[in-house]
Amino acid sequence: MERNKNIAKLREGYLFPEINRRKRKFLENNPNAKIISLGIGNTTEPLKKHITKALVEASTDLGTVEGYSGYGDEQGLTALRDRIAEKLYGGIVSGEEVFTSDGAKCDIGRLQVMFGNDVSVAVQDPSYPVYVDGSVIIGATGEFDDSKKQFGKMTYLPCTPENGFFPDLERCKKTDVIYFCSPNNPTGAVSTKKQLKELIDCARDNKSIIVYDAAYAEYITDKKLPKTIFEIEGARDVALEVNSFSKPLGFTGVRLGWTVVPNELTYDGGEKVIDDWNRVTCTIFNGASNIVQKAALSALDDAGLDEMRKTVGFYMENAAIIRKTLKDVGVEVYGGDNAPYIWARFPGRKSWDVFEEILETANVVTTPGSGFGPAGEGFLRFSSFGHRKDIIEACERLEKNLG
Ligand code: PL4
């Protein structure tokens, strides 16, 4: 058979494996180099006691007649759906609107399958590559325009220091699906309530659906900033939200996320999106792990929530260290105060060139901003996920080599 033509349209490799490829190549030539990664946003700290105990207990239960369970509901464990709605959304969404899953990234892929390829799509530029690359795979983006470094049928919404990382919404007036991430990966910017209201009004006026990615919501410490789009009036009519335990709990390898689809969200013809999401979920997904879902219930009791705050607090201290180091050596930095990413500008330079230079001189891996979209050119993303000693050493090396 012939290869799916859309796969051939994907640019180079997927960003994160490409970073690992370059790191491996560097190590082949410099086998003694002690590389520290501030690149991929991958959690490093061990799970905390309360959640580990819950995972062990849930596993042990499976070895008993009374505790064994096979396939569960595709939509997720009812008790967990209810607890997410109560503890993380303060009851502004209902448990029936929460669908648990094996992660936010996987849900984004399934949402793309649900929307199909006959939709127009807008993304923040820069943005998490899955929104664009997943849309490419299903054939919703048109051809890649090399001169503009973007796909022809896709609307890119530049988010730069100059516009306070909030896009000009005039540009997405004719789009069906708008991917919007806050706290943002990679810029670390968090949209205000007022900005989200503008986005919601724009979506309502243009009959767009917002896919709101809140994977870093727990990193918001400023009480004035919204943790979920559903805090904003009108959101239930135009938005759905993907979220994840990966970053607040260290579940990157354990895998557990969820998507909230409000009952009011409909297509132009009045059909309910939640019904389609239910249908897609039941058809191509078999439910999140029963062990992990049972354990996640404990993550949302008082002791679990306290552990979650500590995990987030640890990585945010790392973020403060990285941010200060870069600032002190004169680099223009953004993010890192309500998000685990620091977005650093290197004027007049190509992102991959600065990536290579820092890899060679400081043996520190970063993520090149251009990998997140054309507006990311000239920037690097620094991730705060790392052991404290590695963060401190990486910062000492950066100070020496960038200073
Ligand atoms: C590397 C905005 C990281 N191989 O773990 P999940 O699937 O629940 O959540 C993934 C996710 C969803 N939404 C946003 C994200 O930033 C992420 C994770 N991104 C990064 O460094 O940007 C991990 C990337 C991983 C990947 O491709 O996702």
Residues whose N, C-alpha, C, O or C-beta is under 5 A from the ligand:
A	BS01	PL4	F16 G39 I40 G41 G103 A104 K105 C106 Y128 C181 N185 D213 A215 S244 S246 T252 L256 G257
